[in-house]
Protein backbone atom coordinates (compact mmCIF):
# COMPACT_ATOMS: atom_id res chain seq x y z
CA UNK A 1 0.00 0.00 0.00
CA UNK A 2 1.45 3.34 -1.02
CA UNK A 3 0.52 6.65 0.61
CA UNK A 4 1.17 9.99 -1.09
CA UNK A 5 1.00 13.52 0.28
CA UNK A 6 -2.25 15.34 -0.48
CA UNK A 7 -0.36 17.80 -2.69
CA UNK A 8 1.67 15.13 -4.55
CA UNK A 9 2.24 15.80 -8.22
CA UNK A 10 4.34 14.56 -11.11
CA UNK A 11 7.16 12.29 -9.98
CA UNK A 12 6.70 12.82 -6.23
CA UNK A 13 7.50 9.70 -4.22
CA UNK A 14 5.22 8.10 -1.70
CA UNK A 15 5.54 9.25 1.90
CA UNK A 16 4.61 5.87 3.40
CA UNK A 17 4.80 2.26 2.22
CA UNK A 18 2.95 -0.53 4.03
CA UNK A 19 4.33 -3.79 2.69
CA UNK A 20 5.42 -7.19 3.95
CA UNK A 21 4.29 -10.47 5.45
CA UNK A 22 3.03 -8.95 8.73
CA UNK A 23 0.61 -6.54 7.00
CA UNK A 24 -1.96 -9.14 6.01
CA UNK A 25 -2.32 -7.41 2.64
CA UNK A 26 -3.25 -9.97 0.00
CA UNK A 27 -4.16 -8.62 -3.45
CA UNK A 28 -5.59 -5.32 -2.12
CA UNK A 29 -8.31 -3.82 -4.29
CA UNK A 30 -10.11 -1.06 -2.42
CA UNK A 31 -9.03 1.53 0.12
CA UNK A 32 -10.72 4.20 2.23
CA UNK A 33 -10.18 6.34 5.32
CA UNK A 34 -12.43 6.61 8.34
CA UNK A 35 -14.19 9.94 8.94
CA UNK A 36 -11.40 11.36 11.11
CA UNK A 37 -8.67 10.25 8.70
CA UNK A 38 -6.93 8.29 11.46
CA UNK A 39 -7.42 4.79 10.04
CA UNK A 40 -6.92 3.33 6.56
CA UNK A 41 -9.18 0.40 5.58
CA UNK A 42 -8.19 -1.97 2.78
CA UNK A 43 -10.26 -4.72 1.17
CA UNK A 44 -8.19 -7.64 -0.08
CA UNK A 45 -9.29 -9.88 -2.97
CA UNK A 46 -8.02 -12.94 -1.10
CA UNK A 47 -10.76 -12.09 1.21
CA UNK A 48 -10.30 -9.84 4.16
CA UNK A 49 -10.61 -6.26 5.32
CA UNK A 50 -7.52 -4.94 7.09
CA UNK A 51 -7.11 -1.61 8.89
CA UNK A 52 -3.99 0.39 9.77
CA UNK A 53 -3.26 3.66 11.54
CA UNK A 54 -2.98 6.41 8.92
CA UNK A 55 0.64 6.86 10.06
CA UNK A 56 1.56 3.19 9.39
CA UNK A 57 4.80 2.61 7.53
CA UNK A 58 6.72 -0.57 6.81
CA UNK A 59 5.90 -4.18 7.65
CA UNK A 60 3.19 -3.49 10.25
CA UNK A 61 0.39 -5.74 11.42
CA UNK A 62 -3.18 -4.50 10.97
CA UNK A 63 -4.96 -3.05 13.99
CA UNK A 64 -8.22 -4.60 12.78
CA UNK A 65 -8.89 -7.56 10.47
CA UNK A 66 -12.15 -9.06 9.28
CA UNK A 67 -11.57 -12.49 7.73
CA UNK A 68 -12.78 -16.05 8.01
CA UNK A 69 -15.69 -18.29 7.10
CA UNK A 70 -18.39 -16.36 8.98
CA UNK A 71 -17.73 -13.17 6.97
CA UNK A 72 -19.04 -14.62 3.70
CA UNK A 73 -16.25 -12.85 1.83
CA UNK A 74 -14.78 -15.98 0.24
CA UNK A 75 -17.92 -16.63 -1.81
CA UNK A 76 -18.55 -12.95 -2.63
CA UNK A 77 -15.21 -11.78 -4.10
CA UNK A 78 -14.81 -8.44 -2.26
CA UNK A 79 -13.65 -5.51 -4.33
CA UNK A 80 -14.35 -2.14 -2.69
CA UNK A 81 -14.74 -0.69 0.78
CA UNK A 82 -16.36 2.39 2.36
CA UNK A 83 -17.37 3.50 5.83
CA UNK A 84 -20.44 5.38 6.97
CA UNK A 85 -20.45 8.20 9.53
CA UNK A 86 -20.79 5.74 12.42
CA UNK A 87 -17.90 3.54 11.24
CA UNK A 88 -19.88 0.65 9.79
CA UNK A 89 -17.82 -1.05 7.08
CA UNK A 90 -19.41 -1.59 3.65
CA UNK A 91 -17.78 -4.14 1.35
CA UNK A 92 -18.86 -4.25 -2.28
CA UNK A 93 -18.67 -7.69 -3.87
CA UNK A 94 -18.27 -8.82 -7.47
CA UNK A 95 -21.16 -11.22 -6.88
CA UNK A 96 -23.54 -8.25 -6.93
CA UNK A 97 -23.94 -7.59 -3.24
CA UNK A 98 -22.79 -5.30 -0.45
CA UNK A 99 -22.01 -6.78 2.95
CA UNK A 100 -22.05 -4.47 5.97
CA UNK A 101 -19.95 -5.14 9.09
CA UNK A 102 -20.34 -3.37 12.42
CA UNK A 103 -17.94 -0.61 13.36
CA UNK A 104 -15.00 -2.18 15.16
CA UNK A 105 -15.75 -5.67 13.80
CA UNK A 106 -12.78 -8.02 14.07
CA UNK A 107 -12.17 -11.66 13.20
CA UNK A 108 -14.55 -14.11 11.56
CA UNK A 109 -17.75 -12.14 12.07
CA UNK A 110 -20.98 -12.28 10.11
CA UNK A 111 -22.18 -9.11 8.38
CA UNK A 112 -24.85 -7.13 10.22
CA UNK A 113 -26.75 -6.88 6.93
CA UNK A 114 -26.43 -7.63 3.23
CA UNK A 115 -27.72 -5.59 0.30
CA UNK A 116 -28.49 -7.86 -2.66
CA UNK A 117 -31.19 -8.95 -5.06
CA UNK A 118 -32.71 -7.92 -8.37
CA UNK A 119 -34.18 -4.64 -7.07
CA UNK A 120 -30.77 -3.26 -6.04
CA UNK A 121 -29.34 -2.89 -9.55
CA UNK A 122 -26.08 -4.41 -8.30
CA UNK A 123 -24.39 -6.49 -10.99
CA UNK A 124 -20.67 -6.97 -10.48
CA UNK A 125 -20.14 -3.46 -8.98
CA UNK A 126 -16.61 -2.02 -9.04
CA UNK A 127 -16.80 0.52 -6.20
CA UNK A 128 -18.93 2.00 -3.47
CA UNK A 129 -19.63 5.36 -1.86
CA UNK A 130 -21.82 5.96 1.18
CA UNK A 131 -24.01 9.06 1.40
C-alpha positions in Angstrom: 0.0 0.0 0.0 1.4 3.3 -1.0 0.5 6.6 0.6 1.2 10.0 -1.1 1.0 13.5 0.3 -2.3 15.3 -0.5 -0.4 17.8 -2.7 1.7 15.1 -4.6 2.2 15.8 -8.2 4.3 14.6 -11.1 7.2 12.3 -10.0 6.7 12.8 -6.2 7.5 9.7 -4.2 5.2 8.1 -1.7 5.5 9.3 1.9 4.6 5.9 3.4 4.8 2.3 2.2 2.9 -0.5 4.0 4.3 -3.8 2.7 5.4 -7.2 4.0 4.3 -10.5 5.5 3.0 -8.9 8.7 0.6 -6.5 7.0 -2.0 -9.1 6.0 -2.3 -7.4 2.6 -3.2 -10.0 0.0 -4.2 -8.6 -3.4 -5.6 -5.3 -2.1 -8.3 -3.8 -4.3 -10.1 -1.1 -2.4 -9.0 1.5 0.1 -10.7 4.2 2.2 -10.2 6.3 5.3 -12.4 6.6 8.3 -14.2 9.9 8.9 -11.4 11.4 11.1 -8.7 10.3 8.7 -6.9 8.3 11.5 -7.4 4.8 10.0 -6.9 3.3 6.6 -9.2 0.4 5.6 -8.2 -2.0 2.8 -10.3 -4.7 1.2 -8.2 -7.6 -0.1 -9.3 -9.9 -3.0 -8.0 -12.9 -1.1 -10.8 -12.1 1.2 -10.3 -9.8 4.2 -10.6 -6.3 5.3 -7.5 -4.9 7.1 -7.1 -1.6 8.9 -4.0 0.4 9.8 -3.3 3.7 11.5 -3.0 6.4 8.9 0.6 6.9 10.1 1.6 3.2 9.4 4.8 2.6 7.5 6.7 -0.6 6.8 5.9 -4.2 7.6 3.2 -3.5 10.2 0.4 -5.7 11.4 -3.2 -4.5 11.0 -5.0 -3.1 14.0 -8.2 -4.6 12.8 -8.9 -7.6 10.5 -12.2 -9.1 9.3 -11.6 -12.5 7.7 -12.8 -16.1 8.0 -15.7 -18.3 7.1 -18.4 -16.4 9.0 -17.7 -13.2 7.0 -19.0 -14.6 3.7 -16.2 -12.8 1.8 -14.8 -16.0 0.2 -17.9 -16.6 -1.8 -18.5 -13.0 -2.6 -15.2 -11.8 -4.1 -14.8 -8.4 -2.3 -13.6 -5.5 -4.3 -14.3 -2.1 -2.7 -14.7 -0.7 0.8 -16.4 2.4 2.4 -17.4 3.5 5.8 -20.4 5.4 7.0 -20.4 8.2 9.5 -20.8 5.7 12.4 -17.9 3.5 11.2 -19.9 0.6 9.8 -17.8 -1.1 7.1 -19.4 -1.6 3.6 -17.8 -4.1 1.4 -18.9 -4.2 -2.3 -18.7 -7.7 -3.9 -18.3 -8.8 -7.5 -21.2 -11.2 -6.9 -23.5 -8.3 -6.9 -23.9 -7.6 -3.2 -22.8 -5.3 -0.4 -22.0 -6.8 3.0 -22.0 -4.5 6.0 -20.0 -5.1 9.1 -20.3 -3.4 12.4 -17.9 -0.6 13.4 -15.0 -2.2 15.2 -15.8 -5.7 13.8 -12.8 -8.0 14.1 -12.2 -11.7 13.2 -14.5 -14.1 11.6 -17.7 -12.1 12.1 -21.0 -12.3 10.1 -22.2 -9.1 8.4 -24.9 -7.1 10.2 -26.8 -6.9 6.9 -26.4 -7.6 3.2 -27.7 -5.6 0.3 -28.5 -7.9 -2.7 -31.2 -9.0 -5.1 -32.7 -7.9 -8.4 -34.2 -4.6 -7.1 -30.8 -3.3 -6.0 -29.3 -2.9 -9.5 -26.1 -4.4 -8.3 -24.4 -6.5 -11.0 -20.7 -7.0 -10.5 -20.1 -3.5 -9.0 -16.6 -2.0 -9.0 -16.8 0.5 -6.2 -18.9 2.0 -3.5 -19.6 5.4 -1.9 -21.8 6.0 1.2 -24.0 9.1 1.4 
